Amino acid sequence: MNIVEYFQKVYMIELKDVNQPLLLVETKIGETYIPPELCVVSGIPEEINNFAKQRVLDKTRKTPEEKMKSICDFAEKLGS
């Protein structure tokens, strides 16, 4: 059973983006993986409008390639 089937069967939630990466979320009972479309942003004050929230998310969101480059750059700095 894949993640799309799991959420449909267990929670009766149909995921819209079947190719999205899962987010690792730490909880009191351990770690779990959640599709981003089911998450909400916390820690941003309500007075910030949706446009501003989207701009913050756009600035902080990285593609897998960007993440890998950051990791490789960091590893290179450690080695020098």
N, C-alpha and C positions, 0 to 999 in steps of 0.2 A: 504494500500500500504506500503510495507516495503522499507528500504533504497536502496536495490539493484534495485527494480522496479522503485523507484523514480529517481535514477540517470540514469537508462536506458531510462525512458520516458521523463524526463525533459532535460537532457544533452546529451542523446545518448551515455552514457559511460557505458560499461559493467565492473562491478567490478570483479576483479579476485578472491579475498578472501572474500567470503560471511560471514565468521565468525569473521572478524576482529573487534576489538573495535573501536568506533568512538572517534575522538579527539575533545575536546571542544576548540573552537577558539573564542577569543574575537575580535570583529571588531568595527568599529566606530558606527555602527547601532545596536550593541548588540552581543549576543552570538549565535554561530552556531556550528553544529557538522559536521565534515568532516572525511571521511575514510582516514586512514593514507597513503594508496597507491596513493592518489591524492595530497599529501602534498610534499613540498620540504623543506629541511633543510636550515634555514637562520642563519646568524651570524657566519658561519664557512668560513674562507677565501678560495678563489678559489685555492690558491696554495697548499692547503691540498688535497692530492689525494683521490680517491674514497675509497681506502682501509682504509686510516686513518679515513675518515668520518664514514665508517661502524664500525670501532673499537669504535669510540666515541658513536655512536648510541647503539652498543651492551652493552657498559658499563652503559649507562644511561637508557636504556629500562628496565622496570620492568613488571613482570607478575602481574595479579590481586592479586594472593596470596601474592607476595612480597609487593605490595602496602598495602594490608590489614595488614600484619605483621608490617609494618612501622607505620601505623596509630595506631594499638593496642599498640605497644611499646611506641609511643609518648603519648598516652592517659594514659598508666600506669605510665609514668614519671610524668605527670601532677598530678596524683592522689597520688603520694608518697611525 
